[in-house]
């Protein structure tokens, strides 16, 4: 009898899940999504490249001519690069839908505007 009572109670209750991808929750305040570089602030020091534990950051050149390649498929979103950047040129975005079928779409290139 208790089973029927519980089934009837749950029958008229709203679902606990969202209808993803039509309904989405906002990420929490300290969410670490994909790192994003602001090349206007970047001085090309290479600290982000050196501290990345998974090797997801490739730096081509040095100083103000530096170009940065970020491989999302290698990144573990630890935020180490954003923490060590002396100029706060890297921020962790709220972007979390990063899956792709093509690996070439998981490479983000950052160059300084000339």
N, C-alpha and C positions, 0 to 999 in steps of 0.2 A: 504494500500500500504506500509506503514511503517513496518507493521508486516512481510510482505514477504521479504522486504529488510533486516531486522534484522535476519530473519531465514536463508537467503542465506549467510549473513556475518558469522554467527555462524557455519554454515555447514562446512566451510573450515578452521576453527580455531582449533588449537590443544586442546585436553582435559585439563582441569585444575587439574584433579586428577591423582594419580599414580596408576599403576597396582600392588597394594599390593597383595601378598607377593613377587612378582617377582622384583618389584622396591621398594626401601626403601630410605627414607630420613635419613640423619645423625641427631642425636638429637642435640639440641642447647648446647652451651658451658656449662651452669650451670644446666644441666639436672640432676634430682635426680632419678636415677633408684634404683635397689636393692642394699642395703648396703652389703659390702664385708669386712670381717675381715682379717687382716694380723696377724696371731697368733705369728709370730716372734717378732712383736712390742708390742703385747698386754701384759699388766702386770696383768690383771685380777682384776682391781680395782672395777668393777661393776657399774661404772657411766652410761654406756650405758643402762644397765638393769634398773637402777633407773629412768632415764629421759624419757624412752620410754612411750609416752602417750597411746599407744594402747596395750601395753603388748606383743609386738611381739618378745621380746628378753627374753630368759630364760638362766640364768647362773647357771651352776652346779659346785659347788666348788668355791674356791677363790684362788687368787694369780696365780702363774705360772702353777698350776694344773687345772685351770678353763677350763671348756668346755662351749661353747656357742651354743645355738640352736636359730636359727632365723626362725620365722614362717612368710613366705611371705604372706599368706592369711590374716594375722592380720595387717601387716605393712601398714602404710599410707604414707610412703616415705617422711616423713617430714625432715629428715636429722639431727634431734636432737642428735642422737647417734654419728654421725660423728663430729658434732660441739663440743660436750662435751668431747670427748676422749682426754686425756692429752698427749698421745703418737702418735696421728694421725694414729692409727692402723685400723681405719674404714674409708673407702672411699665409696662414692656413685657411683656405676657403671653406665654405659650407657645402661644397659640391661633393655629392656622394654617389651619384649614378655614373660610374666610370667604366662599366663593362663595355667591351667592344669585341667584334668578331675579327677585326683587322688590327694587327699589332702596330701598324704604322700610324694609326689614329691615336695610339696611346703615347706618342712622343710629342712633347710640347717644347717648342724652340722659342727662346727669348733672345732678342737682339736689341741693341741700343738704336734708337731712332737717330738718324744723322741729318 
